[in-house]
Amino acid sequence: MKTEHFASWLFPALSQKIPRTPIAVSRSESSTMEIPDYFFFIDTNASFQRQETDSMTRISVSLLFKIRIISAIISAVFLMVSVATVFADELETPKSIMQSITEQVIHTLQTHQGQRLSESEQKQIEDMIVPYVDFTLMSKMVLAQYWDQMTPNQQREFIDLYRRQLVQVYMTAFSKYSGQTVRILNSIEVSHNPPIAEVDTEIVQTEGRGNIPVSYGFIKERSGWRVYDVFIDGVCMNLTYRDSYGRLIAKEGIPRFLDSLRKKEESWTLPK
């Protein structure tokens, strides 16, 4: 292999712009290779410099080859990590997500059963759930036609207020925990394009009370599967809030509606 090809492989842009003056460097008794002058930065007319840099030539080529190998190894590692991440995403299904969240939340609630959840414990539970919920999509569905009538700042504020409200609702329910468990029933594909699935669960009550069916609507996004709706005993949460908020906005207008949500948030306290 001629070294000019080797140089082009290493630095294609460099090899195209800088003139090459090949010189012979013995690699073995039976082979020679040509090395471009720009590898050495020496005067091609000075023969004594050629001799002195013969060993440097071998070191330079060896060093460049090692750099190329190291770069290839690093690239391969990044590729392996990327493939592993994609593979992990494929293994994470709506049902497995629900199973994981349920187990973590129930474990935390059982540990503190009969006690008021502290702020840190509520934050711990919130961190288990919130990353798997698409509050932006839920907000758009809840506001329906009013979403496009809001300014970007109003939209961002509503997403935040709506998230806080839902978190508070769930924390209030968790504060009344008395040994209930959650049974994961099944997962069905609702739509292939876009990828939408539904996971059916059942809250198993204590003291002979009837179980409560709860279904979760999932949509697959670039970041993975996310919850976009909840059906409690057949009642759609998004539609319920859409009806309630829609009447308020139609009556008060968007600014006053957001103001009322802000005031409601200020009145929220930790569940007693």
N, C-alpha and C positions, 0 to 999 in steps of 0.2 A: 504493500500500500504506500502510495506517495504521501509525503507529509503535507503537501498543499491540500490534498483532500481531507487529511486529518484536521488541518487548520480550519478549513471551511466548515467542518462538522462542529468544531468547538465554537468558532466565532464567525458565522456566515457573513454578517455585515462588515466586519473588519477585513475579512479575506477578499471582499469585493472592492473595497476602497483603496487598500494599500498595495502598491506594486510589490511583486515577489521576485527575489533573486535566489534561485535554488542553489544550495551547496550540498555536498555529499558528506554524510556522517555515517561511519561504519557502525552497524548494529550487531553484526556477527560476521563470521568469515564468509558467509554465502549471500549476504544481503546488505543493501544500502538504502537510505531514505533521504529525501530532499527536505531541507528545513528552510522556510522563508526567512529573509534577513530581518524582518520586523520583530522576530522572536528575540533577536540579540541586540538590535540597535548598534550595529558596528559598521565600520567602513568595509565594503566588499573588496576594496583594493588592497587592504592591509592583510597580507597573508599570515604575519605573525599573530595578529589578533584572532584569526581563524583557529590557529593551533591552540591558543590559550583558552578559547571559549568552547573548545570541543567538549570538555567535561561539563561546562555550563549548559551546553545544548541538551545533553542527556538528562541533566537535572531538570531543565525547564520543561522538556517534553514529558518527563515522568511526573512532574508536579501538576502540569496541566491535565494529564490523563487522570491523576488521582482526584483533582477537583471535579472533573467530569463525572467520575464514578460516584463521588460523594453526592453531587447534585442529583444524579439519577436515583440514588438510594433515598435521599430526602423526598424526592417527588413520589417515589413508590410508597413511602410511609404515609404521605398525605393522601394518596389515592386509596390506600387500605383503610385509613380512618374514615374517608368519605363514604366508601362502600359499606363499612360497618355501620355508619350512621344511618344510611338509607335502609340497610337491612333491618336495623333496630326499629326504624319507623314503620316498616312493613309488618313487623311482628306486633306492634302496638295497635290493637284493635279497640273499637268502642267498648266492647264487653270487657276486655282486659283492663282498660282505663277505669271503668266503673268498679270493677272488682278491687283494684288497687286503692282507689279513693275511699271506697266503702270500708275496707279493712282498716285503713289508717284512721279514718274519722271515728269509727266504732271503737277502736282500741283507745283512742284519746278520751272519748266520752265515758267508756267503762272505767277508765282510770280515775276519772273525776266525778263519777256518778254520785248524785246527792249533794254535790258542791257547786257553788257558783263559779262559772268559768272566768278566770282572770283575763285581763287584756292580752297578756302574752299567749295564753292558751287559745283565745279566740283568734288571735293573729296566726297562730300555728295552724289552726283548722282552715282559716281563710286561705293560707298559702298552699294548702293541699288541694283546694277546689278551684280557686280563681284562675290559675294558669290554663285550665282546661275548659274555660267558658269564653265564648265570643260575645262580649258585651256590646261591641259595635254593631254586629249583625242583629242581635236582639233589640237594640235600641232602634234601628231602622225599621224592624218589623213592628215594634210597639207604636212608633210614631206614625207609621204609614205615610200618607201624603204630607203630613206636617214636617217630616224630616227635611225635605227639600226647601221648605219655607224658612228654615233656620239658617243663621249664619254659621260659619265654621266654628266660631267660639261658642255659640249656643249649643251646637252639636256636641262638642267636646265636654261642655259642662253637663249636658244631660247624660252622656255616657257615664261620667263619673258619679253623678247623683243617683242614677239608676243602679249602678253597681253597688254603691253604698247601701241603698235601700234593700236590695235583694240579699246582700250579706247580712244586714241587720235582721231581716225576716228569718233567715236560716239560723242565725245565732239565737234568736228568741226560741225557735223550735228546739234547738239543741239543748237549751237550758232546761227544758222540761223532760230530758231523757230519763227513762226509767227502765232500762234493760231491753229495749227493742233491738231487733236485729234486722238486717236487710238481706233478702234472698235475691240473687241475680237469676232471672229466669231464662231469657233468650235474647238473641240479637238478630234483627232481620234487615236486609238491604231494601231500602225504600226507593232509592234512585241510584242509577249508575253514573249519570252525567247530569248534574253534579253528583259526586259521591255522597249520598245521605243514608244514614242508618238509624235504627231505633233500638234502644236497649230497654227491655221491660224488666222492672224489678218489683219487689213487694216488701213493704215494711211489715214485719211480723210483730204484732202487738203483744202485750202481756196482759195477764188477768182476764183472759177470755175475750178481749175486745177484737173486733173484726180487723183483718189485715187491710192495708191500704196499698192499692196498686199505683206505682209511679213509673212513668216512662220518660226516657230522655232522648231527645232528638239530637243526632250528631251530624256534622258536616265536615268533610275532609278538606283542609286547607293546606297551604304550603308548609305550615309549621306542624301539621298533623291533624288529628281528629279533635274537634271542639264542640261542646254542647251549645246549641242555639235555641232550644226550647225545652220546656218541661210540662208533662201532663200528669196532674195529680188527680187520681180517681176519675180519669176521663176528661178533666177540665184543663184546657190549654192556658198556660200561664201568660204567654205573649198576647193572646186574644183578650184575656181578662184585663190586662193592663192597657191594651189598646183601646178597649171600650171605655174604661175609666178615664184615662188621660185624654182621649179624643173629646169627650164631653167637656172636660175642664178647659182644654185649649180653645174649643169652639166658643165657649162662654167667656173666658177671660183673656184670651190671646196668649201668644208664646211668652212674652216677657213676664207677665204676671204668673203664668203657670210655672216657669222656672223659679220665680221668687217664692212661690208657695212650697216648692220642693226643697228649696234651701232652708226655709223656716222649719219645715218638717224634719230635715236632717239635724238641725240645731237642737231639736227637742229629743232626739234619740239619746238614750242612755244605755249603759250596760244592763242586760237582763238581771232582774233581782231573783 
